[in-house]
Amino acid sequence: MAHDDRKLLIVEDDAAFARTLERSFQRRGYQVRCASGLDAMQALLPGFAATHAVVDLKLSGEASGLACVRALHEHDPDLVIVVLTGYASIATAVEAIKLGAAHYLAKPSNTDDIEAAFERAGGDENVELTGRRTSIKTLEWEHIHETLVETGFNISEAARRLGLHRRTLARKLEKRQVK
């Protein structure tokens, strides 16, 4: 793909982070458009034939980044989609890939990380497998995150389903959040 043909759509509700990514990718020769959520993204699609997309998993508003991934993949199955998240979990990684994402990166991730993920969209069968077992804390986090996804990141409803007080769940999320 010629350098000038790379068109990037960034779906990110943090305006400062979106601007930073936008400038960085523009310096690398990408044409860039930004959207803060599903509706804004869908409004851009008809007039912008993106070749790549970066989607934040947790968007404020009506839809999660997973809904954006699905819509982008349905719009163009060849679009290379990378999901970024500060709430990484196996459950959301699996769902993102099933919905059409090529890669899933935990924040903090920079332009180099994202561009490398674009280039590895086909997967790597030589990735190293570890023999380490999953810890109880990781399993707990996976269960919490899966419940958050099921509830559309509604903390009150997730806490109710998990049998936790809302503030307890909020504290757990603050401890685990990756900025």
N, C-alpha and C positions, 0 to 999 in steps of 0.2 A: 504494500500500500504506500503510495507516495506520501511524502511528509504533509503536503497541503490537503490531502484527502481525509485527514483524521479529524473527526468531529466528535466532540465530547459533550455529553449531557451530564451535569452534576445535579443530583437531587439531594439537597441538604437544607435543613431548616435553620442552621446556625449561619447567619449571613456573613459573619467575619471569616469563618472557616471556609465557606463557599467562595468568597472573594479571594482568599489566599490560594486555594486550589485553582481557581479560574486563572489568576495571574501566572501562576507557576506553569500550568499547562499551556497557556498562550505563548509563554517564552519558549516552550518546546515545539511550537508550530501547530498546535491544535486550535481549531475553531471551537469556541466554548459557549455554551448556554447554561444558565442555572435556573432551577425551579426549587421552590421551597416545600413542595408536596405533590400529591397525586394529581390534583386538579390543574395546578400550574404546569406540571410536566406534560399532561395530556394536551394542554393548550399549545405547547411548543412542538409536539411531535409532527403535525402535518407540514410545518414550514421548515423543519430542521431534520435532515436525514443523518442522525447520529450514527457513528460507527462504534463508539465506545460510551459507556455510562458508568458513573460512580454514584451509588445509592446508599444513603445513610439508613440503617435499619430502623432506628427509633426516630420517627418524625412526629412533631407536634401536630395535632389536628386529627382528622378523620381516619386516616389510613396509615399503616406501617409501611416501612420500606419494602416489605415482602409483597404488598399489593402493587407497588411500583415495579418491582422486578417482574411480576407476572404480566403486567400491562406492557412493559417494554419488550419482553420476550414474545408476547402475542403480536405486537406491532411489527417486530423484526427479529426472527429467530437467529439471525447471524450477528446481532448486536452483542458485543463483548461487554458483559456487565460485571462490575466488581462491587460487592457489598462491603461497606465500612460500618463498624459498630464498636461502641464502648461497652456493650453488653454481650460479649461473645459467649456462645454456647453451642454445643454439638447439635441440639435440636434446631436452632435457627439456621445454623450452617447447612444442615441437611435440607431443610425446607427451602432455603435460598437457592441451593444448587438444583433441587427438583423443580423449582419454578423458573429456572433459566439463567441463574448467575453462573459466571465462569469461575469466580473466585470470591473469597470471603476473608476479609482482613480485620483484625482487631485494632482499634485505635490505641495508641497514636500510630498513624501511618502517614507517610509523607508521599510526595509525588514520585520519588524513586520506587517506593514499595508498590504503589498503584500501577505505575507503568510496567514494572516487572511482572505484576499479576496479569496485566493485559497480554504480555508476551507468553505467559505460561497458561493461557486459556485452555489449551488442549489437555492439560494434566501431565503428571510426571509419574510413571510407573516405578521409577527408581527412588522415590521418596523413602527416607529411612523409617522403618517401623520400630517403635520402642516396645520394650517388654514391661514397662512400668504399668502397674494397675492404677485404676482410677481411685482417687481418695474419696472418703465420705464427704468432705467439704465440696469437692467437685461435683459429686452426685447431687448434693443438696442444691448447689447453684444451678445445675442442669434442670432439676425439678422446678425450682423457683422460676427460672427463665422460661421454661416450657409453659408454665401457668401464666406468666406475664404475656406471652405470645397469644395464648388462647383467649385472654381477656382484652386483647388489644392494648396492652400496657396500662390497663386500669389498675392502679395500685390497691385501691380499696377492694375491688372485686377479687383480685389475686390473693390478697391477704385473707379474705373470707374463705376462699377455696383451699388455701393452705393451712387454715386454722391458726393463723397468726394475727396479732394485733397490727393494725396498719402502720403504726410508728415503728414496730419491730422490723417489719418488712422494709420500710423506708431506710432504717439504719443499716440493714444488711446490704441494701442496694448502694448506699453511699460508700460503704467499706469496699465493695467489690467493683464499683464503677471505675472504668479506665477512661481518663480524659484524653 
